[in-house]
Amino acid sequence: MVFCCVAAMNMNAQVVITNSDFSLGTTGRIGVGLSPNGEGNNWKPLNLSGQGSLGGRMEQVDYIDILPAIHFTPKINGKDSTNVTFQMRLGMYSANGQFVGNVSSRSNNGLTFILPEAYIEATNILGSRWSAWVGSRFRRYDDIHISDYFYFDDHSAQGFGVKYKNTELTMLMPASTDSTGVFPYNYEVTVAGATNPAIRQRMVWIGEQSISLKNNSSLKLLGEFHYVSKNSATASKTFASDNGWVAGIKYNNPFKTAKSGSFNQISVRYGSGIANGGDNGNTFTWATYGAPDENGKYTNAYSFTMVEHFLLNLSNKFSINGYGVFTKSKGGSASTNTDEYFNGNQLYNRKTDWVLGVRNFFYVTNWFHLIQEIHYAVRKDGDNPEASMWKFSLAPTIVPLGKRDPWSRPHIRLVGTVARYNDYARDHHYSPYLQINQKRWGTYVGVRTEWWLF
């Protein structure tokens, strides 16, 4: 009798979702390629070191993302109400190039699996203008697709947030245990006898306000405050508490052209203190750049970034997509060159990046497009001379969906790329390609596919 009552109570306490939908999305790039003038024809990315995919990604390494999600809309009083989504993202890539086919994680020596997304989001809660989410997600907005550069407001990390109409408030607690130390501001910690680098736990409060203007244009205001508490990593060393802030503004303006979809976007962002992050093609403000001062703090650190991005669909025959990115950053140390990091390594404490690029689409037929890209990139680390690169790509492309649209995917591309480096870039190996080749010219030839299917 008691068992039956308890069972009935448990059944009544559960909410059975009867109108759920399952979706499976995927994005990625896969292909084969070689460098005809490279050592053993070995292919490596041509872009300048420290800039990631800035400078174009026609020859980017393979990766696959798989996005399973469950969507449901519980019915309240016979009416559809809150929209609920649970989504995960499984990513796979390798730092050594190919990872599909007749290879394994052992033979490939570096196949990596990541889970950057796992979250619950509820929008239009009970028919209201309120939304909320919690978990880890790719929470990012406008990007320069040519360079896979999510600028200004990439808040991809673990946390939670709420939104009311056009106002968003977010709390993030980003963490990283990447043994390569991609993100600075880490130190060694010992857990269960194993010593590993771990990023210092910080709290990031974010406020964003979107403002609708005339002619469908919009303005977005951004404010952030970062705080990391005092921490005693060992008995002999204590890391001081520190903080930082970010302010930015982004303007998005659609253009009227012969074919719809044209726009111009411009943004300016300034980060101070430990919130001066943004390097190697990432724009995370919490990935602190540079070395600390003599007190182990980033009080005088800063980063300034300005981005221009446009798309012009000029006709049914031609579109042009262009961008420019300028970044100037300095760490907490007074040095203009290098200084000592927490772990004793020497880091550059000042950098300047300039990258300009344009992609042209010639719609030869509905399903055959001719894509051209040209990029100019400059990187200056510390007091070093400038390392620079010109890069040109030509990619005859099959578009199976048959749309004269820059965003139609999948693409199947035959890619030919040449890059020309200046003396400093060549002589100091300022590119993954140049790390195994010391040549004025870099090359790539390959067949690749790019897709996003939802």
Secondary structure by P-SEA (a helix, b strand, c coil): caaaaaaaaaaaacccccbbbbbbbbccccccccccccccccccccccccccccccccccccbbbbbbbbbbbbbccccccbbbbbbbbbbbbbccccccccccccccccccccccccccccccccccccccccccccccccccccccccccccccccccccccccbbbbbbbccccccccccccbbbbbcccbbbbbccbbbbbbbbbbbbbccccbbbbbbbbbbbccccccccbbbbbccccccbbbbbbbbbccccccccccbbbbbccccccccccccccccccccccccccccccbbbbbbbbbcccccccbbbbcbbbbbbbcccccccccccccccccccccbbbbbbbbbbbbcccccbbbbbbbbbbbbbccccccccbbbbbbbbcccccccccccccccccbbbbbbbbcaaaaaacccccccccccccccccccccccccc
